[in-house]
């Protein structure tokens, strides 16, 4: 966890690196609140059972097919 801050300090004089770091930090922490049961189910299915990677995860009775996702991350976040 501390590695990213060490990397930041090593690049503090690099304007592009600093701007990228700040953008990523904003993106990481800019997430809506998730109701407890929804979060619990996502952790159970997505992490513990690894259903998303196995193409066995459903959303509203519809199978999430990773092969159909063309924009990594953003479309997935929008879908879920």
C-alpha positions as a Markdown table, in Angstrom:
| # | Residue | x | y | z |
|---|---|---|---|---|
| 1 | Unk | 0.0 | 0.0 | 0.0 |
| 2 | Unk | 2.8 | 2.4 | 0.8 |
| 3 | Unk | 4.5 | 1.7 | -2.5 |
| 4 | Unk | 2.2 | 4.0 | -4.4 |
| 5 | Unk | 3.1 | 6.9 | -2.2 |
| 6 | Unk | 6.8 | 6.1 | -2.5 |
| 7 | Unk | 6.4 | 6.1 | -6.2 |
| 8 | Unk | 4.5 | 9.4 | -6.0 |
| 9 | Unk | 7.3 | 11.0 | -4.0 |
| 10 | Unk | 9.9 | 9.7 | -6.5 |
| 11 | Unk | 8.0 | 11.4 | -9.3 |
| 12 | Unk | 6.8 | 14.5 | -7.5 |
| 13 | Unk | 8.8 | 16.7 | -10.0 |
| 14 | Unk | 7.1 | 15.0 | -13.0 |
| 15 | Unk | 3.9 | 17.1 | -13.6 |
| 16 | Unk | 2.3 | 14.3 | -15.8 |
| 17 | Unk | 3.0 | 11.6 | -13.2 |
| 18 | Unk | 1.5 | 13.8 | -10.4 |
| 19 | Unk | -1.6 | 14.6 | -12.4 |
| 20 | Unk | -2.1 | 10.9 | -13.2 |
| 21 | Unk | -1.7 | 10.0 | -9.6 |
| 22 | Unk | -4.3 | 12.6 | -8.5 |
| 23 | Unk | -6.7 | 11.4 | -11.2 |
| 24 | Unk | -6.4 | 7.8 | -10.1 |
| 25 | Unk | -6.9 | 8.7 | -6.4 |
| 26 | Unk | -10.0 | 10.6 | -7.3 |
| 27 | Unk | -11.3 | 7.8 | -9.4 |
| 28 | Unk | -10.6 | 5.2 | -6.7 |
| 29 | Unk | -12.4 | 7.1 | -4.0 |
| 30 | Unk | -15.2 | 8.4 | -6.1 |
| 31 | Unk | -17.7 | 5.6 | -5.7 |
| 32 | Unk | -21.3 | 5.7 | -4.6 |
| 33 | Unk | -22.5 | 4.2 | -1.3 |
| 34 | Unk | -23.6 | 0.6 | -1.7 |
| 35 | Unk | -26.3 | -0.9 | 0.4 |
| 36 | Unk | -25.0 | -3.5 | 2.8 |
| 37 | Unk | -26.7 | -6.6 | 1.3 |
| 38 | Unk | -25.7 | -5.6 | -2.2 |
| 39 | Unk | -22.1 | -5.2 | -1.1 |
| 40 | Unk | -22.2 | -8.5 | 0.8 |
| 41 | Unk | -23.6 | -10.4 | -2.2 |
| 42 | Unk | -21.0 | -8.8 | -4.6 |
| 43 | Unk | -18.1 | -9.8 | -2.3 |
| 44 | Unk | -19.5 | -13.3 | -1.9 |
| 45 | Unk | -20.2 | -13.9 | -5.6 |
| 46 | Unk | -17.4 | -11.8 | -7.1 |
| 47 | Unk | -14.5 | -12.5 | -4.8 |
| 48 | Unk | -15.2 | -15.6 | -2.6 |
| 49 | Unk | -16.9 | -17.7 | -5.3 |
| 50 | Unk | -15.2 | -15.9 | -8.2 |
| 51 | Unk | -18.4 | -16.2 | -10.3 |
| 52 | Unk | -17.7 | -13.2 | -12.5 |
| 53 | Unk | -14.4 | -14.7 | -13.9 |
| 54 | Unk | -16.1 | -18.1 | -14.4 |
| 55 | Unk | -18.9 | -16.4 | -16.3 |
| 56 | Unk | -21.5 | -17.6 | -13.8 |
| 57 | Unk | -22.5 | -14.3 | -12.2 |
| 58 | Unk | -26.0 | -13.0 | -12.8 |
| 59 | Unk | -27.4 | -9.5 | -12.5 |
| 60 | Unk | -31.2 | -9.2 | -12.6 |
| 61 | Unk | -31.5 | -12.8 | -13.8 |
| 62 | Unk | -29.2 | -12.0 | -16.7 |
| 63 | Unk | -25.8 | -13.7 | -17.0 |
| 64 | Unk | -22.9 | -11.3 | -17.1 |
| 65 | Unk | -20.9 | -12.3 | -20.1 |
| 66 | Unk | -17.3 | -10.9 | -19.9 |
| 67 | Unk | -16.8 | -11.5 | -23.6 |
| 68 | Unk | -19.5 | -8.9 | -24.4 |
| 69 | Unk | -17.8 | -6.2 | -22.3 |
| 70 | Unk | -15.8 | -4.0 | -24.7 |
| 71 | Unk | -14.7 | -1.2 | -22.3 |
| 72 | Unk | -12.8 | -2.5 | -19.4 |
| 73 | Unk | -14.0 | -1.3 | -16.0 |
| 74 | Unk | -16.4 | 1.5 | -17.0 |
| 75 | Unk | -19.0 | -0.7 | -18.7 |
| 76 | Unk | -18.7 | -3.2 | -15.9 |
| 77 | Unk | -19.2 | -0.6 | -13.2 |
| 78 | Unk | -22.1 | 0.9 | -15.1 |
| 79 | Unk | -23.7 | -2.6 | -15.5 |
| 80 | Unk | -23.4 | -3.6 | -11.9 |
